[in-house]
Amino acid sequence: MKRKIVGMIAAVLLFTGIAIAGSGNTMGEITKIKGAMVTIKTSDGEKTVHVDPAGTKKEGEIKVGAMVSADVTSKGHANWIKVMEHKK
């Protein structure tokens, strides 16, 4: 019985780890906006993320050319996106 419980806990932790591993912070310049899809040029390529008009927390004016930071899920949805301020 203990083996089954330990096995179930291990499986849950494994799947949770996989889900978390695919998400993270994305930083770069917005190169294209098409509807709710925003393309961000990062240091290692481009990433297109879904910015939900109602569900994504937005800070600043999200527009082409803006330098942004975004928390993106493994499925490509932005939890939040914000324009980064340039220090002068």
C-alpha positions in Angstrom: 0.0 0.0 0.0 2.8 2.4 0.9 4.5 1.7 -2.5 1.3 2.7 -4.3 1.0 5.9 -2.4 4.7 6.8 -2.9 4.4 5.9 -6.6 1.4 8.2 -7.0 3.1 11.0 -5.3 6.2 10.6 -7.5 4.0 10.6 -10.6 2.3 13.8 -9.5 5.6 15.5 -8.8 7.1 14.3 -12.1 4.1 15.7 -14.1 4.2 19.0 -12.1 7.9 19.3 -12.9 7.4 18.8 -16.6 4.6 21.5 -16.6 6.8 24.0 -14.7 9.9 23.3 -16.9 8.2 24.5 -20.0 7.2 27.8 -18.6 9.3 30.8 -17.6 10.3 34.4 -18.1 10.7 35.7 -21.7 12.4 39.0 -22.4 12.9 40.8 -25.7 11.5 43.2 -28.2 8.0 42.9 -29.7 8.3 42.5 -33.4 4.7 41.7 -34.4 1.2 41.8 -32.9 -1.6 40.0 -34.7 -4.8 39.9 -32.6 -4.0 38.4 -29.3 -0.7 36.9 -30.5 2.5 38.8 -29.7 5.9 37.9 -31.2 8.9 38.6 -29.1 12.4 38.6 -30.4 14.6 37.1 -27.7 18.3 36.5 -27.5 17.9 33.0 -28.8 15.2 33.5 -31.5 11.6 34.4 -31.6 8.7 33.4 -29.4 5.0 34.0 -30.1 2.8 34.2 -27.0 -0.9 34.6 -26.5 -1.8 37.7 -24.6 -5.4 37.3 -23.4 -7.2 40.7 -23.5 -9.1 39.8 -20.3 -6.8 37.3 -18.5 -3.3 38.6 -19.0 -2.0 41.2 -16.6 -0.5 44.0 -18.7 1.8 46.8 -17.6 2.7 49.6 -20.0 1.8 50.1 -23.6 2.2 46.7 -25.4 3.2 47.8 -29.0 5.7 46.8 -31.7 9.2 48.0 -30.7 8.6 47.8 -27.0 11.1 45.9 -24.8 9.1 43.6 -22.7 9.3 40.9 -20.0 6.6 38.2 -19.8 5.8 35.2 -17.7 4.8 32.5 -20.3 3.3 29.1 -19.6 4.4 25.9 -21.3 1.4 26.3 -23.7 2.5 29.8 -24.8 0.0 31.8 -22.8 1.3 35.0 -21.0 0.3 35.2 -17.3 1.7 38.8 -17.4 3.6 41.0 -19.7 5.2 44.3 -18.9 7.1 47.0 -20.8 10.6 47.4 -19.3 11.7 50.9 -18.5 14.9 52.2 -20.0 17.3 53.9 -17.6 18.5 57.3 -18.9 
